[in-house]
């Protein structure tokens, strides 16, 4: 059974690239347009990994992580930031909130796949 990845990003082009990359590799991708949408979809359960942007309108990625970590349906689900940010302080805050990994945009498809495969096995 294919692993399901929740892709949360306010950029349609990034969501398309993520979906294309991961779907081609056999993963099922659920898309969310911002943190609020992502949280709603995470509440539905069935997610094996969350891939989220940091800077989004409404609920940002850090707020999303903090709220996802409170959901019983998402306990232990790895969360990966996919963002243009590369600030050490923001990375530390993300890790403290429960982020598993950090990928800087623009990303290479093989880099994204490598991180996802390493985390999901």
LINSULJO-V598532 format. One record per backbone hydrogen bond with DSSP energy under -0.5 kcal/mol. CO is the residue of the C=O (numbers start at 0). NH is the residue of the N-H. Records with the same first field share a line. If there is no record, write none. Layout:
CO=NH ; NH
This chain:
2=27
3=47 ; 48
4=6 ; 29
5=7 ; 50
6=8 ; 31
7=52
9=11
10=14
11=15
12=16
13=17
14=18
15=19
16=20
17=21
18=22
19=23
20=24
21=26
22=25
27=4
29=6
31=8
33=37
34=38
35=39
36=40
37=41
38=42
39=43
40=43
41=44
47=77
48=5
49=51 ; 79
50=7
51=81
53=55 ; 60
56=34 ; 58
57=59
58=34
59=63
60=64
61=65
62=66
63=67
64=68
66=69
67=70
70=73
71=74
73=76
77=49
78=99 ; 100
79=51
80=102
82=104
86=90
87=91
88=92
89=93
90=94
91=95
92=96
93=97 ; 98
94=97
100=80
102=82
107=111
108=112
109=113
110=114
111=115
112=116
113=117
114=118
115=119
116=120
